[in-house]
């Protein structure tokens, strides 16, 4: 069986070496689970807005690695944030091959990557980098809605 902790160490290294990565980004990596968030996304306890990926038992059995955008319970006005975010970005999300717009609970969107993908860490990084294109909208809405 593949050591997925190595995949997530490599993914973290890819993120930290990206030209856009700086001190305003936070990485939470617990082996086979990783979140990436800006420091103003209410994610200090891993319950705010973040990009997330993980490989645990159910994912191994299904043969996929999910990549998500979440806005969890620590986000003030969570439901309104998700609603406004999807008003602004659902067209872009729908244009991305393989992405599903969820918009319920705390899940905004997701994509599954086959677990047997060669250079899985690089592939996961590509998806996180794609989600990072949503950074300006996330930060703008977090500022507008969450501090009212």
Buried (B, 14 or more C-beta within 10 A) or exposed (E): EEEBEEBBBBBBEBBEEBEEBEEEBBBBBEEBBBBBBBEBBBBEEBBBBBBBBBBEEEBBEEEBBBBBBBBBEBBEBBEBBBEBBBEEBBEBBEEBEEBBBBBEEBBBBBBBBEBEBEEBBEBBBBBBBBBBEBBEBBBEBBEEBBEE
